[in-house]
């Protein structure tokens, strides 16, 4: 397992840098919810783009965890959301598909070019994390990011039966088990935002 430490650069653009990876994020309020925009294009390397046409999909699992920082006993978790966007290439029509393993009932987004896919990954990944009414306006918060990229083939997701008592989706279970057992083609990135208060968030209509 290769874990790359990501150093936070505190600046108005909320840019995070590590090795050859640089991505941006924003935290804002919309419709009464704390929402996070995350640039995922940085996690799709040129090599991953080439592998798509060889039938090797790319999964970009990202986990957003909102916490209140504490001096002792570690940060306290307030809310957590996980998404697993998967990029695929469809050779028959020469286009690209993007869907989410945890939201399998939704139709995948379609892109006629790699440029269009990159633009979407850079500009349009927004995740609602929690209701603002559930947060204490007097508290300070920090957002933890964990991003995992992995190359996937049909073999990686071979049929297995999850435990009947497991409440997670079967696909998520298979994905997690595969990562835990092999770590193949996997890279992990961890970072956290600056500390902020709810009152500091921009409100977007």
Buried (B, 14 or more C-beta within 10 A) or exposed (E): EEEBEBEBEEEEEBBBBBEEBEBBBBBBBBEEBBBBBBBBBBBBBEEBBEBBEEEBBBBBBBBBBBBBEEEEEEBEEBBBBBBBBBBBBEEEEEBBBBBBBBEEEEEBBBBEEBEBBBEBBBEEBEBBBBEBEEBEEEEEBBBBBBBBBBBBEEEBBEEEEBEEEEEBBBBBBBBBEBBEEEEEBBBBBBBBBEBEEBEEBEEEE
